Every structure is written in structure tokens, then in C-alpha cells.
Amino acid sequence: MSDFPPPLSGSAQDETPELRPKFNADGLIAAITQDVATGDVLMLAWMNAEALAATLETRRATYWSRSRGELWVKGETSGHTQEVVEVRIDCDQDAVLLKVKQTGGACHTGRASCFYRIVPFDGTALSRDPDMG
């Protein structure tokens, strides 16, 4: 299933009932991962067509590692897995939202979410969200 049909033009892409992911020039699509129970945003990663197809087939979050140049299944080495409960795609199909049951921390640092730092509007030093360790 990694051979998805090509995107359509204009509003046809916004309204099609078919999955026609719009991968970027590098063949990737942004994948936002959200905890299905809390709604917390856990992480942002990238998928290629093969990773998206594997995620849909196995219901295990599978991503494309840009640094290693290979697929990775979340939790394969850490045990911090993501069971995919629902997959959504945005209006023009250039971003994916995975709603997951997270086991363990989603961040490679071991934290629950990769978004544990707060950026102040005045440009001063980042601070940590005390609820995220």
C-alpha cells in the first residue's frame, strides 16, 4: 500500500474521499503524535510512503529517521511504544495526525512529551514545564 495515488489539484485535494498524501520534495510528510486519552501533543516526526503504509497496516507508529536514513518503529528499542488508535490527515493531505496509546515516554529523553520546554515571548531563556519533568 505504499503506492498512494498522487495528490489532486486545488480544492479537489481538499474534498477527495481518497487518501492521497502530499509528500514534500524529500518524499516526507509531517506526522504529529497525540495521546488519545489526554490530547497532549507528544512529538513530531516524519513519514515516507513506506512508513505511512506500515503504520496503517500494523497500527504501530512507524516513522522515517532523517538522520539514520531508515524506518523506525517507535519503541522497538526503548520499549516506549505507540499503539495507533486513529489516523487523521489534514485538509490538503500534507500532514498526518496519529492518536496513540503511549507506553512509556514519547521523547527520546524519556519525558512524556518532546514538547517539555516553554518559549517565552520576550526571548529570554527557555523554561521547563514542571508537569513534564
Order of alpha helices (4+ residues) and beta strands (2+ residues): alpha-beta-beta-alpha-beta-beta-beta-beta-beta-beta
